[in-house]
């Protein structure tokens, strides 16, 4: 067995033992688009990103028409603004399940992932903003003997 004599050799030996950091490469489909799936609550969004004029379409409608509330429109645009890519990509999304709030979160998650597949160098910015993390919070199930998940029926003394 080889003997390690200096700190440099020790560092080289431990570095060789550790696996290399994952290298993120561009992942495109045959049409030159990046595809990703986003999830939030019970909503699932399929998102395609390609270079363009900045048009965002959700379920064959303009995103401002589909998500009428300004808050939901802002949620949708957060990863694009954080990555400083406003007006550079056309985004097409189809989303099913859940309510509007969950759908907006799912599309945001999908856009973030698709942007990292198209431009891997954006991963650090989007990761720091928390856009790549799937929000795992879901509604707690209703329990028997209870009105809702935790709320009891009204107590009656008489």
C-alpha positions in Angstrom: 0.0 0.0 0.0 1.3 3.5 -1.0 2.2 5.8 1.9 1.1 9.5 1.8 3.9 11.9 2.7 2.4 15.4 2.2 -0.8 17.4 2.4 -0.9 17.8 -1.4 -0.8 14.0 -1.9 -3.5 13.6 0.8 -5.7 16.2 -1.0 -5.2 14.5 -4.3 -6.0 11.1 -2.8 -9.3 12.3 -1.2 -10.3 14.2 -4.4 -9.8 11.0 -6.5 -12.0 9.1 -4.1 -14.9 11.6 -4.3 -17.2 11.5 -7.4 -17.0 14.5 -9.6 -19.8 17.1 -9.4 -22.6 16.5 -11.9 -22.1 18.4 -15.1 -25.4 20.0 -16.4 -25.7 19.9 -20.2 -28.3 21.4 -22.5 -31.2 19.0 -23.1 -33.3 19.8 -26.2 -35.9 17.9 -28.2 -35.7 17.4 -32.0 -37.6 20.7 -32.4 -35.0 22.7 -30.5 -37.2 23.2 -27.4 -36.5 22.4 -23.8 -39.2 20.4 -22.0 -39.8 20.1 -18.3 -42.6 19.1 -15.9 -43.6 21.3 -13.0 -45.7 20.3 -10.0 -47.5 22.1 -7.2 -50.3 20.8 -4.9 -52.4 18.6 -7.3 -51.5 20.6 -10.5 -49.1 19.2 -13.1 -47.7 21.5 -15.8 -45.9 20.4 -19.0 -43.7 23.3 -20.2 -41.8 23.9 -23.5 -39.3 26.7 -23.8 -37.8 27.9 -27.1 -36.2 31.2 -28.3 -38.7 33.8 -29.3 -40.3 37.1 -28.6 -41.4 36.4 -25.0 -44.9 35.0 -25.6 -46.3 32.9 -22.8 -49.2 30.5 -23.6 -51.0 28.4 -21.1 -53.6 25.8 -22.3 -53.8 27.6 -25.7 -54.6 31.0 -24.1 -52.5 34.0 -23.4 -51.2 33.7 -19.8 -52.8 37.0 -18.7 -56.1 35.7 -19.9 -55.8 32.3 -18.2 -54.4 33.7 -14.9 -56.5 36.8 -14.5 -55.2 37.7 -11.1 -52.0 39.9 -11.2 -50.5 37.9 -8.3 -50.7 34.7 -10.4 -49.2 36.4 -13.4 -46.3 37.7 -11.2 -45.7 34.1 -9.9 -45.5 32.9 -13.4 -42.9 35.5 -14.5 -40.6 35.2 -11.4 -38.1 32.7 -12.8 -37.8 34.6 -16.2 -37.2 37.9 -14.4 -34.8 36.4 -11.9 -32.8 34.9 -14.8 -33.0 38.3 -16.7 -34.4 36.6 -19.8 -37.6 38.7 -20.2 -38.8 38.7 -23.8 -36.2 36.2 -25.0 -38.1 32.9 -24.9 -41.5 31.7 -26.0 -43.1 29.5 -23.4 -46.0 27.0 -24.1 -47.5 25.2 -21.1 -50.4 22.8 -20.6 -51.5 22.4 -17.0 -54.1 20.1 -15.5 -55.4 19.5 -12.0 -55.7 21.6 -8.9 -56.9 25.2 -8.7 -55.5 28.4 -10.3 -53.0 29.0 -7.5 -51.5 25.5 -7.7 -51.5 25.7 -11.5 -49.5 28.9 -11.4 -47.0 27.4 -9.1 -46.7 24.3 -11.3 -46.1 26.4 -14.4 -43.5 28.4 -12.5 -41.7 25.2 -11.4 -41.9 23.9 -15.0 -40.5 27.1 -16.5 -37.6 27.1 -14.1 -36.7 23.6 -14.9 -37.0 24.1 -18.6 -34.8 27.2 -18.5 -32.1 25.2 -16.7 -32.4 22.5 -19.5 -32.0 25.2 -22.2 -29.3 27.2 -20.4 -27.6 25.2 -17.7 -25.6 28.2 -16.5 -28.9 29.7 -15.2 -29.2 26.8 -12.6 -27.3 28.7 -9.9 -29.5 31.8 -10.1 -32.8 29.8 -10.2 -31.7 27.5 -7.4 -30.8 30.4 -5.2 -34.2 31.9 -5.8 -35.8 28.6 -4.8 -37.6 28.1 -8.1 -36.2 24.6 -8.7 -37.5 23.1 -5.5 -40.8 21.4 -5.7 -43.1 22.8 -3.0 -44.2 19.6 -1.2 -47.0 21.2 0.8 -50.3 19.5 0.0 -53.7 19.6 1.8 -53.9 17.3 4.8 -56.6 14.6 4.5 -59.8 14.7 6.4 -59.9 12.4 9.5 -62.9 10.4 10.7 -64.7 11.8 13.7 -63.6 15.3 12.7 -65.3 18.1 10.7 -62.1 18.6 8.6 -58.5 17.5 8.9 -58.1 18.9 12.5 -61.2 20.8 13.3 -63.6 19.0 15.7 -67.4 19.1 15.6 -68.9 21.8 17.8 -69.0 20.7 21.4 -72.4 20.7 23.0 -72.6 20.6 26.8 -76.3 19.9 26.8 
